[in-house]
Amino acid sequence: MDIAKIQQELQAALKPYRDEVPSFQSLPKEGLSRSDIVDMIAELSQREAPRWQSGKVSGAVYHGDPSHIEFQNTVYNLQSQANPLHMDIWPSITKFEAEIVSMTAHMLGADQTDDEIVGTVSSGGTESILLAMKTYRDWARATKNITEPEIVAPSTAHVAFEKAAQYFGMKLIRVPVGEDFRADVQAMEAALTPNTVVMVGSAPPFPHGIVDPIEELSEIARQRSIGFHTDACLGGFLLPWAEKLGYPVPKFDFRLPGVTSMSCDTHKYGYAAKGTSVVLYRGRELRHYQYYVSTDWCGGIYLSPTLTGSRPGGLSAAAWAALVSMGESGYLEAARRILKSAETIKKGIAAIPELRLLGDPLFVIAFTSDPLDIYAISDVMSKAGWNLNGLQNPPAVHLAVTIRHTQEGVAERFLSDLQQAVETVKSHPELQGSMTPVYGMTANVVLRGAVDQFLRSLLDTVFEP
Ligand SMILES: Cc1ncc(COP(=O)(O)O)c(C=O)c1O
């Protein structure tokens, strides 16, 4: 393993425009002309767009039809200056956000419970999760005097829960999932301690896309009077419609009395421009622990619902516009198309003898290979323009199916390229996936510290001009 070499390769991959377009280490003496700037950005965007537009990328852009993007851009343009921190100046954004929260809550079972489901808009799935975890920490401190709060989450729960634990001084207890890649109910229960403030399940988790047994887990949490958070960042805007279409979707939302909070991303299958998500709570009391208020500061009384201060109101306007333009019928139709393409892709993968699907997912399809190096297959796919998400423990990749993959011929092209990639790796056993060293290193406890340092320096690279 040659870290310097990997870093060099990553540098080249991350900075393809070096030497090709002007770069600025400090401010230009005189401002550039607006038209030159727009031309430059348009050129870069045009270089990047074909890959995701044509459906070669896993997840990332969930809608992406040109007219939908234009519509989102129009709405953003109208409110690009808006900042909901100034509620008096932009009451329109306050209206949009309240309605985004309410529409999302109703989609997720709010009208099938007597409890009030409330929430806020955040900047993305990670922020929604951070906020929920901070909320449970503060709630448990105030109401149960727990000072060393613990989160119990399946190993598949998003890494944002680790980030939350690290940021907020909480302990995350990761519980291995069962062979079906779902949370192991008994093991989750066994991991609870008097310090547990919240249990987590995902609908579905990012890696393998298989919804956790939320009904059983949330019931355990309810009986213990602790919180239960369903992370529906990925599935919140898809699973309700999949259920209506007759797909087997286990209950995961506020219809379950033990579910006390949820995260659900408008900027994924809600089809809004990037930068918004919703965090929901059962009851106002919990939500109060999320808020930040200060009454004494010389800058005035300050109140802020989320982690950031100023926020991009234009993105909330765009998210609201996405929701009301799609409507129930739009989401239902999008889900129908996505699930149909996912079905085709799943069947096609199952028919390739060298590949093995992980579990039985609906729209995030993870697979591996027993005889071959799955990362090498993924590399060959990358050379054909495809972008799969690499997974580890066990080694695998996944494709999150979006509207991009429902375009004519995309699923079929994916499968024929995949078959071809398998043949290539089979006939070239010397091929090793380029990601293998990184994954190999993470699997090795002794080297984990080195990987940590390496990843930090990788982020340094990102911020180099
Ligand atoms: C299940 C799940 N939770 C949380 C997140 C984090 O979302 P974001 O990247 O918007 O912060 C993701 C992202 O893919 C996810 O799939």
The ligand as a Tripos MOL2 file, in Angstrom:
@<TRIPOS>MOLECULE
LIG
   16    16     1     0     0
SMALL
NO_CHARGES

@<TRIPOS>ATOM
      1 C1        -30.4590    6.6330    5.4370 C.3       1 LIG1
      2 C2        -29.7020    7.9200    5.3310 C.ar      1 LIG1
      3 N1        -29.6260    8.7340    6.4010 N.ar      1 LIG1
      4 C3        -28.9660    9.8890    6.3650 C.ar      1 LIG1
      5 C4        -28.3280   10.3200    5.2250 C.ar      1 LIG1
      6 C5        -27.5490   11.6010    5.2450 C.3       1 LIG1
      7 O1        -28.1190   12.5280    4.3720 O.3       1 LIG1
      8 P1        -27.3310   13.8130    3.8490 P.3       1 LIG1
      9 O2        -26.2720   13.3240    2.9410 O.co2     1 LIG1
     10 O3        -28.4100   14.6030    3.1790 O.co2     1 LIG1
     11 O4        -26.7720   14.5320    5.0210 O.co2     1 LIG1
     12 C6        -28.3710    9.5090    4.0830 C.ar      1 LIG1
     13 C7        -27.6780    9.8900    2.8730 C.2       1 LIG1
     14 O5        -27.6430    9.1960    1.8900 O.2       1 LIG1
     15 C8        -29.0830    8.2760    4.1450 C.ar      1 LIG1
     16 O6        -29.1400    7.4640    3.0880 O.3       1 LIG1
@<TRIPOS>BOND
     1     1     2 1
     2     2     3 ar
     3     2    15 ar
     4     3     4 ar
     5     4     5 ar
     6     5     6 1
     7     5    12 ar
     8     6     7 1
     9     7     8 1
    10     8     9 2
    11     8    10 1
    12     8    11 1
    13    12    13 1
    14    12    15 ar
    15    13    14 2
    16    15    16 1
@<TRIPOS>SUBSTRUCTURE
     1 LIG1         1 GROUP 0 **** ****
